[in-house]
Amino acid sequence: MFVRTTAINKILKLTKRIKAIQGGTSAGKTYGILPILIDKALKKKGLEISVVAESVPHLKRGVIKDFKKILESTKRWNREQWHSTDSRYTFSNGSYIEFFSADDNSKLRGARRDILYINEANNVSFESYSELSVRTKGEVYLDWNPTHRFWFNEHLENDKDVDFLILTYLDNESCPESAIEYILKAKEKAKTSEYWDNWYKVYGLGQTGMLQGTVFTNWKEGTFDTSLPFAYGLDFGFSPDPTALTKVAVDKKNKMIYVEEKAYLKELSTSNIVSLLREHTEQGSLIVADCAEKRLINDLINERLNVSPCRKGKDSIKTGIKNMQDYTIIVCGNSPNLKVELNNYIWNGKAGMKAGIPIDNYNHLIDGIRYVFDRLTQSVGLL
């Protein structure tokens, strides 16, 4: 049975273009947004609505499943109007709601739409959001569980056209009793457990927490020390990984690493990278780059750029991280993608934490920092 919850009523009161809904478990975020989109599609002819999540499996077990349940419970589901090939439901008035994944580049840069909904937006990149948002004529809905800070906090949180809402299980009159019992047990456990305190903060109260197992907790924001020698770290990418450039200075005496993001861009050609380096680095300054791209490094050297390959060896990542953890990392200037990486760069499970092995993601700018850290400290065994 479908219930018009407090969550739905609160979402309906949001008036700005971007409607950002943060919430805990069983808060009714998806079950709040989808009925609103269905109602809009039914009331206006020819409305084009896109619902996006990180992957196709995520869509199928999440928003598509919920979408069908909502239509069935309101006696609106018509199997003939569902096109499974392109995951699109077309209403009798010509309006439709389509579902696709953020890893489909053809969709990201495809046709425009009237309304966009990104489900669990913290699992979708800022670049994907930007591609989708700029092609959306009207409202943009975002929802997420606040397990950690992500690009919304860096890029959108304080924008004038953003409405921000926090929902909890208390806003969802349809919340199962079993879920409520679990949340309340977590609340009690939180009194004596750091893990459960973080869990209850995120999933019970809908407040931003911290990912368990973050590799670098030794960082804070500050001002770049221009009195120190510096170099640039360059990590190559194309798509989906970016080419990332970071300015780095190391104070060995006081054990400080000063870092500032300079570029974080995808699909750059060699000539694009040359232009990027000339724009964002001082002439003649040292640029330490990923040694795996020998041909590209030679091309950059031929352009009279002072590019030098990093050193790599056995356990280079583990050793580099261990040495960097002895320093305080000072994040300087406008470095939004670096902050996202530092908040999301975690150990690869419990086994990875024990072995000193992180995930191979959210590490593009961080890798560049390691390259320079090694060069400036001349530490044996790094990289």
C-alpha positions in Angstrom: 0.0 0.0 0.0 1.4 3.4 -1.0 1.6 6.0 1.8 2.2 9.7 1.4 4.9 10.2 3.9 6.4 13.2 5.7 9.4 12.7 3.5 7.3 13.3 0.4 5.7 16.4 1.9 9.1 17.8 2.8 10.5 17.2 -0.7 7.5 18.9 -2.2 8.3 22.1 -0.3 11.7 22.4 -2.0 11.5 25.2 -4.6 15.0 25.7 -6.0 16.3 24.1 -9.2 18.6 21.7 -7.4 17.0 19.6 -4.7 19.6 17.9 -2.6 18.2 15.2 -0.3 20.6 13.7 2.3 19.3 11.0 4.6 19.8 7.9 6.6 18.7 4.4 6.0 14.9 3.8 5.5 14.4 7.6 5.4 12.2 7.3 2.3 14.4 9.3 -0.1 13.8 7.2 -3.2 10.2 6.5 -2.3 9.8 10.2 -1.8 11.3 11.4 -5.1 10.0 8.8 -7.5 6.3 9.4 -6.7 6.8 13.1 -7.3 8.4 12.4 -10.7 5.6 10.0 -11.6 3.0 12.7 -10.7 4.8 15.3 -12.8 5.0 12.9 -15.8 1.2 12.2 -15.5 0.2 15.8 -15.3 2.3 17.3 -18.1 2.4 16.0 -21.7 5.7 15.1 -23.3 7.8 15.5 -20.1 11.3 13.9 -20.4 12.7 12.6 -17.1 16.0 10.8 -16.6 16.9 8.7 -13.5 20.6 7.9 -13.2 22.7 5.7 -10.9 26.3 4.5 -10.9 25.7 1.2 -12.8 23.0 -0.9 -14.5 23.0 -3.5 -11.7 22.6 -0.7 -9.2 19.6 0.6 -11.1 17.9 -2.8 -11.4 18.1 -3.6 -7.7 17.3 -0.1 -6.6 15.3 2.7 -8.3 13.9 0.6 -11.2 12.6 -2.0 -8.7 11.1 0.8 -6.5 9.6 2.5 -9.5 7.7 -0.6 -10.5 6.5 -1.2 -6.9 5.2 2.4 -6.7 3.3 2.1 -10.0 1.9 -1.3 -9.0 0.8 -0.1 -5.5 -1.0 2.9 -7.1 -2.5 0.7 -9.8 -0.8 2.5 -12.6 1.7 -0.1 -13.9 1.1 -1.1 -17.5 3.6 -3.8 -18.7 3.1 -2.6 -22.3 4.4 0.9 -21.5 7.7 -0.5 -20.1 10.5 -0.8 -22.7 13.0 -3.1 -21.1 15.6 -2.7 -23.9 16.2 1.0 -23.1 14.7 0.9 -19.6 12.1 3.5 -20.3 8.5 3.8 -19.1 6.3 5.9 -21.5 3.0 7.3 -20.1 -0.2 7.6 -22.2 0.4 11.4 -22.6 3.8 10.9 -24.2 5.8 11.7 -21.0 8.5 9.2 -20.1 10.9 8.3 -17.3 14.1 6.6 -18.5 16.8 4.9 -16.4 20.5 4.7 -17.3 23.9 4.4 -15.7 26.5 7.1 -15.2 29.1 4.9 -16.8 27.3 5.2 -20.2 29.2 8.0 -21.9 26.8 8.1 -24.8 23.9 8.9 -22.4 25.9 11.4 -20.4 26.5 13.5 -23.5 23.3 12.6 -25.3 19.9 14.2 -25.5 18.6 16.9 -23.2 15.9 16.3 -20.6 13.4 18.3 -18.5 14.1 16.7 -15.1 17.1 14.8 -13.7 17.3 12.5 -10.7 20.7 11.1 -9.6 20.2 8.3 -7.1 23.0 7.9 -4.5 24.8 10.8 -6.0 27.9 10.2 -3.9 28.7 7.2 -6.0 28.6 9.2 -9.2 31.5 11.5 -10.2 31.2 15.3 -10.3 32.2 15.2 -14.0 29.2 12.9 -14.7 26.9 15.2 -12.7 28.1 18.2 -14.6 27.5 16.6 -18.0 24.0 15.6 -17.0 23.0 18.8 -15.2 24.1 21.1 -18.1 21.8 19.1 -20.4 18.8 19.4 -18.0 16.3 22.2 -18.6 14.6 22.1 -15.3 14.8 20.5 -11.8 17.7 18.3 -10.6 17.1 15.9 -7.7 20.0 14.4 -5.8 19.9 11.9 -3.0 22.5 10.0 -0.9 23.5 8.4 2.4 26.0 10.8 4.0 28.8 8.2 4.6 31.4 10.9 3.9 31.8 14.3 2.3 31.9 14.3 -1.5 31.6 16.7 -4.5 28.3 18.2 -3.4 29.9 19.6 -0.3 32.8 21.1 -2.3 30.9 22.4 -5.4 27.2 22.8 -4.6 26.4 23.1 -0.9 26.4 26.8 -0.7 25.0 27.7 -4.2 22.0 29.9 -4.3 20.0 27.6 -6.5 20.3 24.6 -4.2 17.7 23.5 -1.6 19.2 21.1 1.0 17.1 18.7 3.0 18.0 16.0 5.6 15.6 13.1 6.1 15.7 10.3 8.7 13.6 7.2 9.3 11.3 9.4 11.4 10.2 11.1 8.2 9.1 7.7 6.7 5.8 6.4 8.1 6.3 3.3 5.9 9.6 2.4 7.6 9.6 -1.3 8.5 9.6 -2.1 12.3 12.6 -4.3 11.8 14.6 -1.3 10.4 13.5 0.9 13.3 14.6 -1.7 15.8 18.0 -2.0 14.1 18.5 1.7 14.2 17.6 2.0 17.8 20.0 -0.9 18.7 22.7 1.0 16.9 21.9 4.1 18.9 22.6 2.2 22.1 25.8 0.6 20.7 27.0 4.1 19.7 27.4 5.0 23.4 30.4 2.7 23.7 31.6 2.1 20.1 33.3 4.4 17.7 32.1 2.3 14.8 28.5 2.4 15.8 28.7 6.1 16.7 29.6 6.8 13.1 27.0 4.3 11.8 24.2 5.9 13.9 25.3 9.4 12.9 25.1 8.5 9.2 22.2 6.0 9.0 20.1 7.0 12.0 20.5 10.8 12.1 21.3 11.4 8.4 24.4 13.4 9.3 27.7 13.3 7.4 30.1 10.7 8.8 33.5 9.4 7.8 34.2 6.4 5.7 35.7 3.6 7.7 39.3 2.8 6.8 40.3 6.2 5.2 44.0 6.0 4.3 44.9 9.6 5.1 43.4 11.2 8.2 46.4 13.4 8.7 45.3 16.3 6.6 43.8 19.8 7.0 43.3 22.9 5.0 45.8 25.7 5.1 48.1 28.1 3.1 50.9 27.1 0.8 54.4 27.8 2.2 56.0 29.6 -0.7 59.4 29.7 1.0 59.9 25.9 0.4 61.2 24.2 -2.7 58.4 22.7 -4.7 57.7 20.5 -7.7 54.6 19.2 -9.6 53.2 15.7 -9.5 51.6 14.5 -12.8 49.4 11.4 -13.0 48.3 10.5 -16.5 44.8 9.5 -17.4 42.3 9.7 -20.3 38.9 8.3 -19.5 37.4 7.5 -17.1 40.5 8.4 -15.1 41.6 12.0 -15.3 45.0 13.6 -15.9 45.8 15.1 -12.5 48.4 17.8 -11.7 49.3 18.8 -8.1 51.8 21.4 -6.8 53.7 19.9 -3.8 56.2 21.3 -1.3 57.7 19.3 1.6 59.0 20.7 5.0 61.1 17.8 6.2 62.1 19.6 9.5 58.5 20.1 10.6 57.1 17.1 8.7 54.6 19.0 6.6 53.4 18.4 3.0 51.9 21.4 1.3 49.6 20.4 -1.7 47.5 22.4 -4.2 45.4 20.9 -6.9 46.2 22.5 -10.3 44.2 20.4 -12.8 41.9 17.4 -12.9 40.8 16.8 -16.5 39.7 13.9 -18.8 40.4 13.0 -22.4 43.4 15.2 -22.9 45.6 14.7 -25.9 49.4 15.2 -25.7 49.1 18.7 -27.0 46.4 19.4 -24.4 48.7 18.2 -21.7 51.6 20.4 -23.0 49.3 23.5 -22.9 48.1 22.5 -19.4 51.6 22.3 -18.0 52.6 25.6 -19.6 49.6 27.3 -18.1 49.8 25.8 -14.6 53.5 25.4 -13.9 56.3 27.9 -13.7 58.8 27.7 -16.6 61.6 25.3 -15.8 59.9 23.9 -12.7 60.3 20.2 -12.0 57.4 17.9 -13.0 57.5 14.4 -11.6 55.3 12.1 -13.7 54.1 8.5 -13.7 57.0 6.5 -15.1 54.7 4.0 -16.8 54.0 6.5 -19.6 57.6 6.6 -21.0 56.5 7.6 -24.5 54.3 10.4 -23.3 57.1 11.7 -20.9 59.5 11.8 -23.9 57.0 13.8 -25.9 56.7 16.3 -23.1 60.5 16.5 -22.7 60.7 17.2 -26.4 58.4 20.2 -25.8 61.2 21.5 -23.4 59.2 20.8 -20.3 61.2 19.7 -17.3 59.4 16.3 -16.8 61.1 13.5 -14.9 59.7 10.0 -14.4 59.0 8.9 -10.8 60.7 5.8 -9.3 58.8 2.6 -8.7 59.7 -0.6 -7.0 58.3 -3.4 -4.9 55.7 -2.3 -2.4 56.1 1.3 -3.7 52.5 2.4 -2.9 52.5 0.8 0.6 55.9 2.4 1.4 55.0 5.7 0.0 51.8 5.9 2.0 53.5 4.8 5.2 56.1 7.6 4.9 53.5 10.2 4.0 51.4 9.3 7.1 54.3 10.5 9.2 53.7 14.0 7.9 50.8 16.5 8.2 49.2 17.2 4.7 48.2 20.8 4.2 45.6 21.2 1.5 45.8 24.6 -0.1 43.9 26.9 -2.4 40.9 25.7 -4.4 41.4 21.9 -4.4 38.0 20.3 -4.5 38.9 17.0 -6.3 41.9 16.5 -3.9 39.6 16.8 -0.9 37.2 14.3 -2.5 40.1 11.9 -3.0 41.4 12.3 0.5 37.9 11.6 1.9 37.3 8.6 -0.3 40.8 6.9 -0.5 40.3 3.9 1.7 42.0 0.6 2.5 40.9 -2.3 0.3 38.8 -4.0 3.0 40.1 -5.4 6.3 42.7 -7.5 4.6 43.9 -4.4 2.7 44.2 -2.3 5.8 46.3 -5.0 7.5 48.5 -5.4 4.4 48.7 -1.6 3.7 46.9 -2.0 0.4 44.4 0.8 -0.6 41.7 0.7 -3.3 42.9 1.6 -6.8 40.5 4.6 -7.0 40.4 8.2 -5.8 44.1 8.3 -6.0 45.0 10.4 -9.1 46.1 13.5 -7.4 47.4 11.5 -4.4 49.6 9.5 -6.7 51.1 12.7 -8.0 51.8 13.9 -4.5 53.6 10.6 -3.7 55.8 11.0 -6.8 57.0 14.5 -5.7 57.2 13.5 -2.0 59.7 10.8 -2.9 61.8 13.2 -5.1 61.9 16.0 -2.5 62.7 13.8 0.4 64.9 11.4 -1.5 63.5 8.6 0.6 65.0 5.2 -0.1 62.4 2.5 -1.2 59.6 4.8 -2.2 57.9 4.5 -5.5 
